[in-house]
Amino acid sequence: MTTAAISLRAIPTSIANTFPLIEDQFVDMAFMTRFTGLTDKWFYKLIQEGKFPRPVKFGRSSRWLRSEIEVWVQERVKLSREA
């Protein structure tokens, strides 16, 4: 069996707890713009201002953790409901 053929369910809980990122997902800017309806320019402006998580670099590729994006969106919803 190759590594690619192993499903997440096949990984023991003790290993998954050691590597919590295994349950997360790296997403690209295209995902973020579809998910939020905001533009890539807007995200890069927020990153420069320190108001959005910086990307994880894989060579020339930039990726973000989906969990961080979801938390950021949930915070925006919460703030808009408090106003």
N, C-alpha and C positions, 0 to 999 in steps of 0.2 A: 504494500500500500504506500503510495507516495504521500508526501506532506500535504499536497493540494487536495487529496481525497479525504483528509480527516475533517470531520465536521466539528463545530463547536461543542456539540453534545458529547462527543467522544473524549473531550479533554476533562480530566478529573477536576473536581471543584477546588481541591487544594492548589492545583497549578493555576487555575483561572483566578483565584484570589491573590496569588503571587503576582500575576500579570493582569491587573484590572482593565487594561486597554484592550484586551482580547474581546471584550464585549462591546467596545465602542467602535466607531467607524470614522475613517478619514474621508473628508469630503472636499470637493474643489469649489472654486468660485461660481461655476455654473450651477451647482446644486444650491449654493447659498442665495443666488439671485432668484432662482425659481422658487425656493422655499419662502423667501421673505418678500419678493416683489421689489426689492431695492436694487440699485445698480452697483456694479463693481467699483465705480469711482467713489460712490458713497461709502462703501466698506473700507476702501483704502484711506479715505479721509478720516474715518473713525479710528482706524488703526494708528495713523499718524498722531492723532489727538489722545491716544491711550484709552479710547472708549470702546474698543473691541479687541478680542484676543488676537495676538500676533500669530501668523501662520507658522506651521512646522514645515521646514524646508527639506525636501527630498531632491537633492541636486538642484535643478532649476525649477522644479515644481513646488508650488505652495499648497498646503492642505491644512484643514482645520478639523478639530475633533467635533463630531456632530453633537456630542453632549454639551460642549461649550456654547455652541450656537443655540441649542435649545434653551439653555439656561439664560443666555442673553435675551432671547425673544421673550421668555417667560417674565424676565425682569421688566422689559418694556411694557408688556401687558399689565403687569402689576402696577407700575408707575402711572399708566394711563387710567387705570381704574381708581386710583387714589385721588386724582386731581379733581 
